[in-house]
Amino acid sequence: MTTDATLDYNSPYIANLRSTAWWLYIFHAVCFLFTLGIFSFVPLILNYLVRPRAIHTWLYTHQTWQIRSFWWYFAWVALGWVFYFTIIGMIFAAVVWVLAWCWYTYRLIKGFLYLNDGIPMPYPEE
């Protein structure tokens, strides 16, 4: 197992993990923009496969950030569908979907910018 203390910021291991996280942000964004997240399960699976390799590094927070972003976006879109198919109606569903879209866009952009600056993402205590 590797730790931050034993890994240089520019080590090949960290560079590989950073590159992977970068491509996964791009993959999430492409799936999100072209399919509104319908195919985002593909980068999500890759996040789950890559995250164990990033444990004890600052890049672990980026993998977790992407995973949590997907699941919260999924929950908000599902809530929108509940509104859509109930008496509450399409207007509330549209509002929820637009807010979810804006929030997910913010999360992807923030994560991408933090990754490029080499900053770990805020990580909630578990």
C-alpha positions as CSV (number, residue, x, y, z in Angstrom):
1,M,0.0,0.0,0.0
2,T,1.2,3.5,-0.8
3,T,1.0,6.6,1.2
4,D,1.3,10.3,0.5
5,A,4.5,10.5,2.4
6,T,6.2,7.9,0.1
7,L,4.9,9.3,-3.2
8,D,6.3,12.3,-4.9
9,Y,3.7,14.6,-6.5
10,N,5.4,14.0,-9.8
11,S,5.9,10.2,-9.4
12,P,4.8,8.0,-12.3
13,Y,2.2,6.3,-10.0
14,I,0.6,9.6,-9.1
15,A,0.9,10.9,-12.7
16,N,-0.9,7.7,-13.9
17,L,-3.7,8.1,-11.3
18,R,-4.0,11.8,-12.0
19,S,-4.3,11.1,-15.8
20,T,-6.9,8.5,-15.1
21,A,-9.0,10.9,-12.9
22,W,-8.6,13.5,-15.7
23,W,-10.0,11.2,-18.3
24,L,-12.8,10.1,-16.0
25,Y,-13.9,13.7,-15.5
26,I,-13.9,14.1,-19.3
27,F,-15.8,10.8,-19.7
28,H,-18.4,11.9,-17.1
29,A,-18.8,15.3,-18.8
30,V,-19.2,13.8,-22.3
31,C,-21.8,11.3,-21.1
32,F,-23.5,14.0,-19.2
33,L,-23.6,16.5,-22.0
34,F,-24.6,14.2,-24.8
35,T,-27.0,11.8,-23.0
36,L,-27.9,13.8,-19.8
37,G,-26.2,11.1,-17.8
38,I,-27.9,8.0,-19.2
39,F,-24.5,6.5,-20.0
40,S,-22.7,7.9,-17.0
41,F,-22.8,4.5,-15.4
42,V,-19.8,3.5,-17.6
43,P,-17.4,6.1,-16.0
44,L,-19.0,5.3,-12.7
45,I,-17.9,1.7,-12.9
46,L,-14.4,2.8,-13.9
47,N,-14.3,5.1,-10.9
48,Y,-15.2,2.1,-8.6
49,L,-12.4,0.0,-10.3
50,V,-9.8,2.8,-10.1
51,R,-10.5,4.2,-6.6
52,P,-8.8,1.3,-4.6
53,R,-5.5,2.1,-6.4
54,A,-5.7,5.7,-5.3
55,I,-6.2,5.0,-1.6
56,H,-4.0,7.1,0.7
57,T,-3.4,9.6,-2.1
58,W,-5.0,13.0,-2.7
59,L,-6.5,11.5,-5.9
60,Y,-8.7,9.2,-3.8
61,T,-10.8,12.3,-3.0
62,H,-11.4,12.9,-6.7
63,Q,-12.6,9.4,-7.3
64,T,-15.0,9.7,-4.4
65,W,-16.1,13.1,-5.6
66,Q,-17.0,11.7,-9.0
67,I,-18.8,8.7,-7.5
68,R,-20.8,10.9,-5.1
69,S,-21.6,13.4,-7.8
70,F,-23.1,10.7,-10.0
71,W,-25.2,9.2,-7.2
72,W,-26.6,12.5,-6.0
73,Y,-27.4,13.5,-9.6
74,F,-29.1,10.2,-10.1
75,A,-31.2,10.7,-6.9
76,W,-32.3,14.2,-8.0
77,V,-33.2,13.0,-11.5
78,A,-35.2,10.2,-10.0
79,L,-37.0,12.7,-7.8
80,G,-37.8,14.7,-10.9
81,W,-39.4,11.6,-12.5
82,V,-41.5,11.0,-9.4
83,F,-42.7,14.6,-9.7
84,Y,-43.3,14.1,-13.4
85,F,-45.6,11.1,-12.9
86,T,-47.5,12.4,-10.0
87,I,-50.1,15.1,-9.5
88,I,-47.3,17.6,-8.6
89,G,-46.5,17.7,-12.3
90,M,-44.1,18.5,-15.0
91,I,-43.3,22.0,-13.8
92,F,-41.7,20.8,-10.6
93,A,-40.0,18.0,-12.4
94,A,-38.5,20.5,-14.9
95,V,-37.3,22.7,-12.0
96,V,-35.7,19.7,-10.3
97,W,-34.0,18.5,-13.5
98,V,-32.6,22.0,-14.3
99,L,-31.3,22.4,-10.8
100,A,-29.8,18.9,-10.9
101,W,-28.2,19.7,-14.3
102,C,-26.6,22.9,-12.9
103,W,-25.4,21.2,-9.8
104,Y,-23.8,18.3,-11.6
105,T,-22.2,20.7,-14.1
106,Y,-20.8,22.7,-11.1
107,R,-19.4,19.5,-9.5
108,L,-17.7,18.3,-12.7
109,I,-16.1,21.7,-13.4
110,K,-15.0,22.2,-9.8
111,G,-13.5,18.7,-9.6
112,F,-11.7,19.2,-12.9
113,L,-10.2,22.5,-11.9
114,Y,-9.1,21.2,-8.5
115,L,-7.5,18.2,-10.2
116,N,-5.6,20.5,-12.6
117,D,-4.4,22.5,-9.7
118,G,-3.4,19.4,-7.7
119,I,-5.8,20.1,-4.9
120,P,-7.7,17.3,-3.1
121,M,-11.5,17.6,-3.1
122,P,-13.3,18.3,0.2
123,Y,-13.9,14.9,1.6
124,P,-16.8,14.3,4.0
125,E,-16.1,12.3,7.1
126,E,-17.4,8.8,7.0
